Amino acid sequence: MANRLKITVLEGDQTGQELLEQALRVLEPDVIGLEISLERFDLSLERRRASDNEVVRAAAASMRRTGLGVKAATITPEEAGDVGSPNRILREEVGGSVIVRTGRRIPGVTPVAGVHHPIAVVRMAVGDAYGAREDREGSEGAPDEVALRTERITRGSCRAVAEYAFRTAVRMHGRVYGGPKWTVSPVYEGMLKEELDAAAERFDEVPYQPVLIDATYAGLVTGAGDAPLVVPALNRDGDCLSDLVLPLFGSIAGAESVLLAFDDEYRTRVAMAEAPHGTAPALEGKDVANPMAMLLACGAVVHHAAERER
C-alpha cells in the first residue's frame, strides 16, 4: 500500500467502546507494520442525541471517503422519537447492500452439533422488516384490532445478495445453501430466489442447494455443513440465522460482522466491520469481556484494504 491507510473509527457505548480501544491496539504501526491514520467519530448515545444524529452522518461521509470503517457496539434506544439505530443510518448513507457474518472454528473451542467447516451468512443489509411502515387499526386492546406492516425489498438488493453469495462460495470452495420461503411468498420472497437461480447459472461451477428458510435452520444443526456453506438471506432472516450460526462455533463473540457497499461491478466501495454482539452493560468496567470479535473486525478491515489494492 503506497499511501498511508485511512480508516474511519466509529466509537460507541459501554463495553463496546472498551473493546474497540483494546482492538485498535493491533492496528498500531509497530504491531502491524503499516502506517495507519484513524479518523475518529463519537457515536455514543449521548453524542448522537446532542447532534440529532449529525455525527452519524458525518461518520458515514468519512467512510465514503476512506472506504473502510471499524465500529464499536452502540446503544439503540427503544423509545419512539429518539435517535434510533445508528446502524440503519450508516447502511443507508454509505449505500450498504449486504452484511456478512462467518462462523468458523475457534482454536481450543469445541463446536456445537459437530460443525467443522465455515458457514457464511450473506444477509440483505437494507429493507425487508427493517424500516418497514407499521400501523394499527381499530380500538386498542379489542379482539379485532389489526396490526399492519408494509415491507419492501428491491431487485438490486436481491441481486447484490445473490452475487456476493456466489462470489464468496468461489473463494471458500463452498456450496450456496438455503434461501427464503419462496413457496409461501412467491412474489416478495420469490424475488430473492429468482436472483439466486440467475446467479447459479452465472456461477455454474459453484454447488447450489436452494432450501426453504425453515429447512435451512434444521439443516444447519443436523449435518448440512459437510462442506463450507454460504447462506444467502433476506434482512431479518439473516439477522436471526447469524445468531444461530455463530454460537454453533462456540460464541457470538467469535466472529466479525461486515457491512459492504458495492460499485456497479460488485467491487467493494465501503467495508465497515464491527462485533455482532451488543454493548454488554453488565460487563462494563470489569475488563473481562471477550475482545475476539472486535479483533477480527480490525483484521477484516485490513483484509478489505488489501483486496482493494489488488
N, C-alpha and C positions, 0 to 999 in steps of 0.2 A: 504494500500500500504506500504509494509515493507520498501522499499528503497525510497530515495528522487526522486521525479518525475522530469524527464528531458524533457523539451520542447524546440524545436528549434523555434526561433523567427526570422521572415524574415521582416526586416524593409523596408519601401517603400518611396513614394514620396508625397509631398504636404499635403493635408488634410488627405490622407490615413495614413501617418506617425503620424499625430497629434491624430487621432482616435485610432491608435494602442497604443500609450503611455497612453491614458486615459483608454482604456480597460484593459491593463495589470495590472492596479491597483486592479482589482478584483481577481488576482492571487497571491497577496501578502499574505504571511503566516498568518498575523494577521486578514485577511479577510476570507480566505478560510480554514484555519486550517490545511494546508498541507505545507510541506517543498518542494519548487519547485526550480529547477535550470534551468535558462534560457540560452540557447546558442544562441547568437545574431549574425546576419549577415546583413550587409548593402547592400540591394538590390535597392538602389536609382539608378536612371538612370545614374547619374554621376559616381557612383562606378562601375556599370555594364559596362559602356563604358571603364573606365580606366583599368578594369581587363579582358576585352574581354569575359565577361560572366563567368569567372572562379569563381567569388564569388557566382554565382547562382549554379554552380555545387558543390561547397563546401557546400552550404546550403542544397542541396539535399542529399549529403553524410551524413550530420549531421542528417537529418530526417530519413534516412535509419537506423541510429544507435538508435535514440531516439524513433522512431515510431510515433512522434507527432510534429505538426508544427502549428504555428499561423502566418499568413501572412498579411501584410498591402497592401493596393492598390498600384499599381506601374504604371508608365507611360510606354506605349508601343509606341515607335517612329514609325512614318508612313513611313519614307524613306527606300527604299530598300538598303540593305547592312549595315544597322545599327544593333544594338544588338537584335532587335526583341522583342518578348514576353518572359518574364521570366517564365510565367506560362507554356508555351509549353515545355520549357527545364525541369522544375520541374516535370511535369507529366511524361515525358519520362524517366528521371533519376531515379525516385522512382518506376516506373512501375505502375503508376496510371491507374485504369480501369474505375472507374465511378466517376461522380460528382453528389452530392445530394443537392438539394435546396428544402426546405419545407416551403410552405406558411401556416401560422397558425393565428388564431385570436389574435389580439393585444388588451389588455385591454384598453378601452376608445376610440378605433378606430372603426368606422363603416365600415364594409367591403363593397366592390362593388358587385353588381349583386347577393346579398343575400347569398354569400358563408359563410359557418359556419364551416364545417369540414376541417381538414388539407388536403393539397394536396402536395404530394412529387413528384418532378420531378427527376427521376433517369436517368441521361444522360451519354452516352458514353464519356469517357474523352480524347480519342486519335483517330486519324484517321478521316475518312469522309472528310468533306470540309476543315478541318484544316490541313495544311501541305500538301495539295494536289498539285500535279505538274501542273503548268499552263503554257500556251504558246499562242502565236498569230501567225497566218499565213496570208500572203497576204500583200498588200500595206496598210500602216497606213492611216486610215480615209476613205478608199474605202468601198463602199457598200458590197463588197464580202469579206472584212476582216473577219477572223474567230478567235474566242477565244476558246481555248481548256482547259479542266481541267480533270485530271485523279484522281479520288477519290478511297480510299482504306479502307476497314474495314476487321477485322479478325473474324473468328468463335469464337475465345477466347474472344474478346471484346464483341461480341453479347451475348455470354453465361454469362459473368460477369454481364452485364446489366440485363438480364432476371432473373438470380439467385438472385441478390440483390434486384430487384424489388419485387419479391415474398416474400423474407425474410422480407423486410420492410412492406409489406402488412400484414404478420402474426403479426408483432409487433404492427402495427397500428389498427389491426382488420378492415382492409380496403379492397378495391377492386382494382385489377390491371386493368387500363383503358387506352385505346389508343393504339398507335403503329405507324409504319412507313406507307409509301404509297406503300404497297406491291403489289397492283394491277397494278400500273404503272411500278414498278421496282421489278419484282418477283425474279430476280437473286441477285441484290445488296441489296435492302431494304428488300427483302424477307428473307434474311438470319437472320435478327433480328426477324422477325415474326416466323420463324421456331424455334428459340431458346425460344421465349416466349411461343409458343404452347407446346414445350417439358417441360418447367418449370411448365406450368399449369398442366401437368399430374403428375409431382412430388409433386406439392403442390395442390392436388385436393380439399383441404378444403378452398382454397382461391378463392373467386369470381373473374372471369376473363372475361373482356369485351373488346375484340380486336376491335379497331375503327381506321379508317384511320386518318392520321395526320390532314388533313383539317377539318374533322368532329370533331376531338378531340378539336380543338380550339373553334369551335362553341358550343360543349357540355359544355365546362368549364364555359362559360358565360351564358348558358341557362338552368342550373339546373342539370347537370350530377353529381355535387358534393353533392348528397343526403346522402353520407357516406364518410368516409375518402378514398381518392384516392391515388394511386401510378401510375405515368405516366412514362413508360419507353420510351426512345427516342434515336435516333442517335445523334451524336455530335452537329451539327448545329441546328437540330430541337429542341433539349433540351435547347440549348442556348436561342433560341427565346421563347420557351414555358415558361421557368422560368421567363423571363422578362414580360410575361403576367400574370402568376400565382401570383407572389409576390405582384404586385400592387393591385390585387383583394382583398388582405387583408389589404391594406392601403398604403404600401410603399415598394419599393425595399430595403430600409434600415431596413426592419423589419424581416429579416431572414439571416441566415448564409449560406455559400456555403462550402461544404466539399468534398475534393478530397480524394478518398480511393484507396489504393493498397492492394491486397489480396494475401494470400498464395494459395496453391493448393486446400485447403478445403474451400476457400472463407472466411477465417478468416482475419480480418483486420490486415495488417502488418504496414501500414502507414496511418495516418489520418492528413490531412492538412486543417485547417479551415481558412476562410477569409470572408470579406464582399463581397457581389456580386456586389457592386457598384464601381465606379471609384475613381479617386483622387480628384475630386471636386475642381479644382484650384480657382474657384471664391469664395470659402468659406475659403481658406487658411488664417490662422492668425486671423480669426474673432471669433473663439470659439462659433460657432452657429451650426456646423454640428451635425447630429444625430449619436450618437455612438452605437445605439442599435445593428446593425448588427455585429460590432466588439465585443461587449459584448457577444452576442450569440455565436460568433466564439470561444471565450475563453471557454464558457460553453461546447461547442461541443467537444473541445479537452479533457477537464476533463472527459466528459461522455465516450469518447472512451478509455481513460486511465482506467476508472473503468471497462469497458467491457472487457478490456484485462486481468484484474486481476481475472475475473470470471472463 
